[in-house]
Amino acid sequence: MFLLRSLLFAIVFYVGSVPYVIAAFIGTYSSVALLRSAVRGWSVYHRFTMRWILGIRFHVEGELTSGSVLYAIKHESFMETIDMPRLFHLPAVVTKRELFDIPCWGTAAKAYGMIPVDREGGASGLRAMIALAKEIKAADRPIVIFPEGTRVAHGERPPLQSGFAGLYKLLGLPVVPIAVNSGALTPKGKPWWRSGVMTYKVGETIPPGLPREEVEVRVHAAINILNN
């Protein structure tokens, strides 16, 4: 049953995504409002299909902050990446550069304000990421980073990647850590989802200017609290 529902979800979601991607691509060259509406609409559509096909409900514990802030979020499935425009207002998500090579989607993502991170770019790649992040900060938009660097199975607690500390130090933004449990509903590497409640647990806001070791310890503990 899990596999059949997940297959139906994949068909409905990906086929239904095509009009949103096309609209976002058109909006890239014609209308910022159309671009942003298409991105948010795609995220809302994603939630709708997960709720009514997979039987997954969403719950947020705690209060989300508005404006320019650095959200540090646990990454256990593709779900939370697509859900960001629905959860926040005009978020700029730090994501791997390879995704920007996807036809149409990559062009629209760049225009929307997604922040590519080149894991093999060294210091020059980090500088480019920081420069773009500063532009997003000036526009009073939230920035989202998955500080462990990649998607992990539920229960895994890898160390934070260095890019998080760099953003935190150079942007001077408060950090809001958020734990998720999406991996408990979809085993890593498996093609199915179980029904249930996907939870975001919002941690205590961490002020800017703390030593690297302290902020990393606090963020790591907060984003992994649902793994306990």
C-alpha positions in Angstrom: 0.0 0.0 0.0 2.8 2.4 0.9 4.5 1.8 -2.4 1.3 2.2 -4.5 0.4 5.5 -2.8 3.9 6.8 -3.2 3.9 5.8 -6.9 0.6 7.7 -7.4 2.0 10.7 -5.5 5.1 10.8 -7.7 3.0 10.7 -10.9 0.5 13.3 -9.8 3.1 15.6 -8.2 5.7 15.6 -11.0 3.2 15.8 -13.8 1.3 18.6 -12.0 4.6 20.4 -11.4 5.2 21.1 -15.1 2.8 24.1 -15.3 4.4 25.7 -12.2 7.9 25.3 -13.6 6.8 26.8 -17.0 5.1 29.7 -15.3 8.2 30.4 -13.1 10.4 30.2 -16.2 8.2 32.7 -18.0 8.1 34.9 -15.0 11.9 35.0 -14.9 11.8 37.1 -18.0 8.5 38.9 -17.7 7.2 39.3 -14.1 8.7 39.0 -10.7 5.2 38.6 -9.3 4.5 35.7 -11.6 7.8 34.1 -10.7 7.2 34.3 -7.0 3.5 33.2 -7.3 4.5 30.2 -9.3 7.2 29.1 -6.8 4.8 29.5 -3.8 2.0 27.8 -5.8 4.3 24.8 -6.5 5.1 24.5 -2.8 1.4 24.7 -1.9 0.6 22.1 -4.5 3.3 19.8 -3.1 1.7 20.0 0.4 -1.7 19.3 -1.0 -0.6 16.1 -2.8 1.3 14.9 0.3 -1.8 15.5 2.5 -4.4 13.9 0.3 -2.4 11.1 -1.5 0.1 10.1 1.2 -1.9 11.0 4.2 0.9 13.2 5.7 -0.2 16.1 7.9 2.1 19.0 8.9 2.7 20.5 12.3 4.8 23.4 13.5 5.9 23.6 17.2 7.0 27.1 18.1 6.9 30.5 16.5 8.6 31.3 13.2 10.4 34.6 12.9 9.8 37.0 10.0 12.3 39.1 8.1 16.0 38.7 7.7 17.1 35.7 9.7 19.2 32.6 9.1 17.2 29.4 9.4 19.3 26.3 10.1 17.1 23.2 9.3 17.6 19.5 9.6 17.5 17.8 6.2 15.9 14.3 6.1 14.0 14.2 2.8 13.3 16.2 -0.3 10.0 17.3 1.3 11.4 20.1 3.4 13.3 21.7 0.5 10.1 22.0 -1.6 8.1 23.1 1.4 10.3 26.2 2.2 8.3 28.7 0.0 5.1 27.5 1.7 6.6 27.7 5.2 8.4 31.1 4.9 7.9 34.4 3.0 10.3 34.5 0.0 13.0 32.3 1.5 16.4 32.0 -0.2 17.6 28.4 0.2 21.2 27.5 0.1 21.4 24.5 -2.2 23.9 22.5 -4.2 25.0 24.2 -7.4 24.3 21.1 -9.6 20.5 21.7 -9.2 20.9 25.0 -11.1 21.8 23.0 -14.2 18.2 21.6 -14.5 16.6 23.1 -17.6 14.0 25.9 -16.8 14.0 25.1 -13.1 17.6 26.2 -12.6 17.0 29.5 -14.4 13.9 30.2 -12.4 15.6 29.2 -9.1 18.5 31.6 -9.7 16.1 34.5 -10.5 14.0 33.7 -7.4 17.1 34.1 -5.2 18.2 30.6 -4.4 21.8 30.5 -3.3 24.0 28.0 -5.0 26.9 26.4 -3.0 29.8 24.9 -5.0 31.2 22.2 -2.7 34.3 22.0 -4.9 34.7 25.7 -5.4 36.9 26.3 -2.4 37.4 29.9 -1.1 36.1 31.5 -4.3 32.8 29.5 -4.1 32.3 30.5 -0.5 32.9 34.2 -1.4 30.3 34.0 -4.2 27.8 32.4 -1.8 28.4 35.0 0.9 28.0 37.9 -1.7 24.7 36.6 -2.8 23.5 36.0 0.7 24.3 39.6 1.6 22.1 40.7 -1.2 19.3 38.6 0.2 19.9 40.0 3.6 19.6 43.5 2.3 16.3 42.7 0.8 15.0 41.6 4.3 14.4 38.0 3.1 15.1 34.9 5.3 17.9 32.6 4.3 17.6 28.9 4.8 20.6 26.5 5.1 20.8 22.8 5.9 23.9 23.0 8.0 24.7 19.3 8.0 25.3 19.8 4.3 23.2 16.9 2.9 20.2 14.7 3.4 20.6 12.2 6.2 18.5 9.3 7.6 16.3 9.9 10.6 18.5 9.4 13.7 21.8 10.3 12.1 23.6 13.3 13.6 26.5 14.3 11.3 28.7 17.3 12.2 27.8 20.7 10.7 29.6 21.8 7.5 31.9 24.8 7.6 29.6 26.9 5.3 27.2 27.4 8.1 29.7 29.0 10.4 30.9 31.2 7.5 27.4 32.5 6.8 26.7 33.0 10.5 29.9 35.1 11.0 29.8 37.2 7.9 26.1 37.9 7.7 25.7 38.8 11.4 22.1 37.4 11.5 20.3 35.6 14.3 19.9 31.9 13.8 16.6 30.0 14.2 17.3 26.2 14.3 14.5 23.9 13.3 14.3 20.1 13.7 12.3 17.9 11.4 11.2 14.3 11.5 10.4 13.7 7.8 12.9 10.9 7.6 10.8 8.9 10.0 8.1 8.8 7.3 10.4 7.9 4.4 13.4 5.7 4.9 16.5 7.1 3.1 17.0 5.6 -0.3 13.5 4.0 -0.3 10.8 5.0 -2.8 7.9 5.1 -0.4 6.3 7.3 2.3 4.3 6.3 5.3 1.4 8.4 6.5 1.7 10.4 9.7 2.6 13.8 11.0 5.6 15.7 9.7 6.8 18.0 12.5 8.9 21.2 12.4 10.2 22.0 15.9 11.4 25.6 16.1 14.3 26.1 18.5 15.3 29.1 20.6 16.6 32.0 18.5 20.4 32.2 18.7 21.9 35.8 18.6 24.6 36.8 16.2 28.2 37.2 17.2 28.8 34.0 19.3 32.0 32.0 19.0 31.9 29.4 16.3 32.1 26.4 18.6 29.2 27.7 20.8 26.8 28.4 17.9 27.6 25.1 16.3 27.0 23.1 19.5 23.7 24.9 20.0 22.5 24.6 16.5 23.5 20.9 16.3 21.6 20.1 19.4 18.5 22.0 18.4 18.1 20.5 14.9 18.6 17.0 16.2 16.1 17.2 19.1 13.5 15.1 17.3 16.0 12.3 16.9 16.2 11.7 20.6 
